[in-house]
Amino acid sequence: MEINGISDSLVNKMVKRSNRLGQGRQVAAIGFVDEEGIISGHSRIIDGGVSGIPHRLMLAEISHQEKASLLEMINSLPENAVYVTTDPGQTGIIVSTSSINLFGMPVVKIGIKHQQVAGIGILHPRAEHFRLATRSERAQLDSLAAATMEEERSALRGVTRLRLKFLEISQELKSVECEAGEKCLRRSEQWTLDRVEISSIEEDFARELVQRSMDTEPGREVAAYGEVDEEGHITRCSDIIVGGMGYIPSRLLASAYRDIEGLSLREFYTDIMPADTVIVHTHPGGSGVMHMSDAMAGPGTWGRPILAVGHNEDGEIKGVMAVQKSERLFQLADENEELEQRFFEVEDPETEVKLRKKRYSIAQEFTDLCQQLELRRR
């Protein structure tokens, strides 16, 4: 899909909206490229919240389903879709591949300085950008794995060199004089993931993960993919990936299943990863109970169940918990996005206190979605 420009009408709409919100808040919409290669149509413009752009809210009118994972919502987008957002305080340069990795489509940023358009950047989902993102994840882990100050200096030099390469990944996009119309376009076919019922995990699989975590460095999470059989039993179906303190690099995890060089995560989870797979990771120092970010990293985003194997410093497994795809999970995700929008509307401390308590209660409900799994041998 060739993109030759963006409607100045759409640019002006979004800049005015962003300026009216103030406080450095972004606004975003899905743009649609016409036959002349101009982004001239767009979905409803959405205000950014406390955690940035509420992607579920942005995709709600386009999605074939109301209660769905983010991947299912994204896969409702037509081929001519583009993600457009403002970037207050910046010039429009794009130095991150996170959006093209998630959406698998072009990303446009409208930079705003002194309430005026400072520049418009575009980043295309190209193979070389995804390779660079994978290299960046490896470099970050190399820094963490350094055993001496000199090793860490060397690793950080590599990280810095890679960051410089990210300065060159985006191009400038021109604005074109034409009217922009609001519309709702979606694919004709619906893409869905069936819910996978799970009940137990192979004990050897869980112990392998814990042992790798202990052998690497206490506190570092490790992860792999599991395959679910007809009885809901999970066995390992990928290599084990070593992550960082409290996180697993998303592209390196995907590469544990198959080489994803040149692919976005959207392509991987849509076209390559089977529906009957789960994400399994360790929770060093925990019992396997997960929170909102775990739930959103698994079924909330990719539609697959996520499991946590909790263990102590001696490698003793304290519990295995799972969060599965469910209507309640997606309802909570929607509620959280809507709540984050309201923080900017408060006019007194009492109202903000109520919102923060509500946000905390939503986080608690995500924890309530955890179910304990049985450790068993075949």
C-alpha positions in Angstrom: 0.0 0.0 0.0 1.5 3.3 -1.2 0.9 6.3 1.0 1.6 9.7 -0.6 0.2 12.0 2.0 -2.3 12.8 4.7 -5.3 15.2 4.5 -4.5 18.6 6.0 -8.1 18.6 7.2 -7.5 15.5 9.3 -4.2 16.9 10.6 -5.9 20.1 11.7 -8.7 18.3 13.4 -6.4 16.2 15.4 -4.0 19.0 16.3 -6.9 21.2 17.5 -8.3 18.3 19.5 -4.9 17.6 21.1 -4.4 21.3 21.9 -7.8 21.6 23.5 -7.1 18.7 25.8 -3.7 20.1 26.8 -1.4 18.5 29.4 0.6 16.8 26.6 -2.3 14.4 25.8 -2.4 12.6 22.5 -5.4 11.9 20.4 -5.6 9.0 17.8 -7.7 7.5 15.1 -7.6 4.9 12.4 -6.9 6.5 9.1 -8.0 5.1 5.7 -5.9 5.4 2.6 -7.9 6.3 -0.6 -7.1 5.3 -4.2 -4.7 8.2 -4.6 -2.6 7.1 -1.7 -3.9 9.9 0.6 -5.1 9.3 4.2 -8.4 11.1 3.7 -10.8 9.0 5.8 -10.7 8.3 9.5 -12.5 6.6 12.4 -13.8 8.5 15.4 -10.9 10.5 17.0 -10.2 9.2 20.5 -8.6 11.1 23.4 -5.6 9.7 25.2 -5.8 8.6 28.8 -3.5 8.2 31.8 -1.7 5.3 30.0 -1.7 6.8 26.5 -4.1 5.9 23.7 -6.9 3.5 24.7 -6.6 1.1 21.8 -9.7 -0.9 22.6 -11.8 2.2 22.7 -10.3 3.3 19.4 -11.1 0.0 17.7 -14.5 -0.6 19.3 -16.6 0.7 16.4 -14.5 -1.1 13.8 -14.2 -4.5 15.6 -16.6 -7.3 14.5 -16.9 -8.3 18.2 -17.5 -6.2 21.3 -15.9 -8.5 23.8 -12.7 -9.7 22.2 -8.9 -9.7 22.5 -7.0 -6.8 21.1 -5.6 -9.0 18.3 -9.2 -10.0 17.2 -10.1 -6.3 17.2 -7.0 -5.4 15.2 -7.8 -8.1 12.7 -11.1 -6.4 11.9 -9.2 -3.6 10.3 -9.2 -3.3 6.5 -6.1 -3.5 4.3 -6.0 0.3 3.8 -5.9 1.1 7.5 -3.2 3.3 9.2 -2.7 4.2 12.8 -2.6 8.0 13.2 -1.8 9.8 16.5 -0.6 13.2 17.6 2.7 13.7 19.5 2.6 16.8 21.6 6.0 18.3 22.4 7.7 16.3 19.6 8.4 16.9 15.9 6.7 13.7 14.6 9.9 11.6 14.4 9.2 7.9 15.3 11.9 6.0 17.1 10.0 3.0 18.4 8.7 -0.1 16.6 6.1 -1.0 19.3 3.1 0.3 17.3 4.0 -1.4 14.0 4.8 -4.5 15.9 1.4 -4.6 17.5 -0.8 -3.3 14.6 1.3 -4.6 11.7 0.3 -1.6 9.6 1.8 1.9 9.0 1.9 4.4 11.8 1.7 8.1 11.5 2.7 10.6 14.2 1.8 14.3 14.0 4.3 16.3 16.0 3.1 19.4 17.8 5.3 22.3 19.0 3.8 25.5 20.4 0.4 24.3 19.4 1.4 24.1 15.7 2.3 21.2 13.4 6.0 20.6 13.8 6.3 17.7 11.4 4.5 14.5 10.3 6.4 11.2 10.5 5.4 7.8 9.1 6.8 4.3 9.9 6.1 1.4 7.7 6.0 -2.3 9.0 9.1 -3.4 7.2 11.2 -6.5 7.8 14.3 -4.6 8.6 12.5 -2.7 11.4 11.4 -5.9 13.1 14.9 -7.3 12.9 16.2 -4.2 14.6 13.5 -4.6 17.3 14.7 -8.2 18.0 18.3 -7.1 18.2 17.3 -4.4 20.6 15.6 -6.9 22.9 18.8 -9.1 22.9 21.0 -6.1 23.6 19.0 -5.2 26.6 19.3 -8.7 28.0 23.0 -8.7 27.3 23.3 -5.6 29.6 21.4 -7.4 32.3 23.5 -10.6 32.0 26.8 -8.7 32.3 28.9 -10.0 35.2 31.5 -7.2 35.5 31.5 -3.4 35.1 33.5 -3.7 31.9 31.1 -6.3 30.4 28.1 -4.0 31.2 29.9 -1.0 29.6 30.4 -3.0 26.5 26.8 -4.2 26.4 25.5 -0.6 27.0 27.7 0.6 24.1 25.8 -1.9 21.9 22.5 -0.7 23.2 23.4 2.9 22.5 24.6 2.1 18.9 21.2 0.4 18.3 19.3 3.4 19.7 21.1 5.6 17.1 19.8 3.3 14.3 16.2 3.8 15.5 16.6 7.5 14.6 16.6 6.6 10.9 13.6 4.3 10.7 10.8 6.8 10.0 10.3 9.2 7.1 8.4 12.5 6.7 4.9 12.5 5.3 3.5 15.5 3.6 0.0 17.0 4.3 -2.2 17.4 1.2 -5.0 19.9 0.8 -8.2 17.8 0.9 -11.2 17.2 3.1 -11.2 14.3 5.5 -14.4 12.4 6.3 -15.3 10.3 9.3 -16.2 6.7 8.4 -16.2 3.2 9.8 -14.5 0.6 7.5 -13.8 -3.0 8.4 -12.8 -6.3 6.8 -15.7 -8.3 5.3 -14.6 -11.5 7.1 -14.4 -12.0 10.9 -11.3 -13.4 12.5 -11.8 -15.1 15.9 -9.9 -17.3 18.4 -11.8 -20.0 20.2 -11.5 -20.2 24.0 -9.1 -23.0 25.0 -10.1 -25.0 28.1 -7.1 -25.8 30.3 -6.9 -27.8 33.6 -3.3 -29.0 34.2 0.3 -28.6 33.3 3.0 -31.1 32.8 5.1 -31.1 36.0 8.4 -31.6 34.2 7.6 -28.5 32.0 7.0 -26.3 35.1 10.1 -27.6 36.8 12.2 -27.0 33.7 11.2 -23.4 33.7 12.0 -22.9 37.4 15.3 -24.6 37.1 16.3 -22.4 34.1 15.4 -19.4 36.1 17.5 -20.5 39.1 20.4 -21.5 36.9 20.4 -18.1 35.1 20.0 -15.7 38.0 17.5 -15.6 40.9 14.8 -13.2 40.1 14.9 -13.3 36.3 11.7 -14.6 34.6 11.8 -17.3 32.0 9.1 -18.4 29.6 8.0 -20.8 26.9 4.9 -21.8 25.0 2.7 -24.7 25.9 0.4 -26.9 23.8 -3.0 -27.9 25.1 -4.3 -31.3 24.4 -7.9 -32.5 24.3 -7.9 -33.1 28.1 -6.8 -29.5 28.8 -3.3 -30.7 29.7 -0.3 -28.5 28.8 3.1 -29.6 27.5 6.0 -27.6 26.3 6.1 -26.8 22.5 8.9 -24.3 22.3 12.4 -23.4 23.5 12.7 -21.7 26.9 13.5 -18.0 26.7 15.3 -16.1 29.6 13.9 -12.7 30.2 14.7 -9.9 32.7 13.7 -8.9 36.2 9.9 -9.0 36.0 9.5 -9.1 32.2 9.8 -11.3 29.1 10.9 -9.7 25.8 7.9 -10.2 23.5 9.7 -10.8 20.2 12.3 -13.2 21.8 9.5 -15.2 23.3 7.8 -15.5 19.9 11.1 -16.6 18.3 11.2 -19.4 20.9 8.4 -21.0 18.8 9.6 -20.2 15.3 11.9 -17.8 13.6 10.0 -14.6 13.3 12.7 -12.5 11.5 10.9 -9.8 9.5 7.5 -10.4 11.0 5.3 -8.3 13.3 3.9 -9.8 16.4 0.5 -9.4 14.9 1.5 -11.6 12.0 3.0 -14.2 14.3 0.0 -14.5 16.6 -2.5 -14.4 13.7 -0.8 -16.6 11.1 1.8 -18.8 12.8 0.9 -19.4 16.5 -1.8 -22.2 16.8 -4.9 -21.3 18.7 -4.4 -24.2 21.2 -1.2 -22.7 22.7 -0.6 -20.9 26.0 2.1 -18.5 27.3 3.9 -20.0 30.4 6.3 -17.9 32.5 7.8 -17.9 36.0 7.1 -15.6 38.9 10.2 -15.8 41.1 9.3 -15.1 44.7 5.6 -15.5 44.1 2.9 -18.1 44.2 1.8 -17.7 40.6 -1.0 -15.2 41.2 -1.1 -12.7 38.3 -2.1 -9.1 38.0 -3.6 -6.8 35.3 -0.5 -6.5 33.2 -0.1 -10.3 33.0 -3.7 -10.7 31.9 -3.4 -8.0 29.3 -0.1 -9.5 28.0 -1.7 -12.8 27.4 -5.5 -13.2 26.7 -6.1 -9.4 26.7 -3.8 -8.7 23.8 -3.1 -12.0 22.0 -6.2 -14.0 22.9 -4.1 -16.9 24.4 -4.2 -18.0 28.1 -1.2 -17.0 30.2 0.2 -19.1 33.1 2.6 -18.2 35.9 4.6 -20.7 37.8 5.4 -19.2 41.2 8.5 -20.4 43.1 10.7 -19.5 46.0 14.5 -18.9 46.1 15.1 -22.6 46.6 13.2 -23.5 43.4 10.2 -24.9 45.2 7.0 -24.4 43.2 4.4 -22.6 45.2 1.6 -22.7 42.7 0.6 -22.5 39.0 -2.1 -20.0 38.1 -3.8 -19.2 34.8 -5.8 -16.4 33.3 -7.9 -17.4 30.3 -9.8 -15.5 27.6 -13.2 -14.5 29.0 -15.9 -11.9 28.5 -15.3 -10.6 32.0 -11.6 -10.0 31.3 -12.5 -7.9 28.2 -15.2 -6.1 30.1 -12.7 -5.1 32.8 -10.2 -4.0 30.1 -12.8 -1.7 28.6 -13.8 -0.3 32.0 -10.1 0.4 32.8 -9.7 2.4 29.6 -12.9 4.4 30.2 -11.8 5.1 33.8 -8.4 6.4 32.7 -10.1 8.9 30.4 -12.0 10.3 33.4 -9.0 11.2 35.4 -8.6 14.4 33.4 -12.1 15.5 34.1 -11.9 15.6 37.9 -12.5 19.0 39.5 -11.8 18.1 43.2 -9.6 15.7 45.2 -12.6 13.7 46.4 -13.6 12.8 42.9 -10.0 11.7 42.1 -9.9 9.6 45.3 -13.0 7.7 44.1 -11.5 7.2 40.7 -8.3 5.8 42.1 -10.2 3.5 44.4 -12.2 2.3 41.4 -9.1 1.7 39.4 -7.6 -0.3 42.3 -10.8 -2.4 42.5 -10.6 -3.2 38.8 -7.0 -4.3 39.3 -8.2 -6.6 42.1 -10.8 -8.1 39.8 -8.1 -9.0 37.3 -6.4 -10.9 40.1 -9.7 -12.7 40.8 -9.6 -14.1 37.2 -6.7 -16.3 38.2 -7.5 -20.0 38.4 -5.2 -22.7 39.9 -3.9 -25.5 37.7 -3.0 -29.0 38.7 0.7 -30.1 38.3 0.7 -33.6 37.0 2.7 -36.1 35.1 1.3 -38.1 32.2 
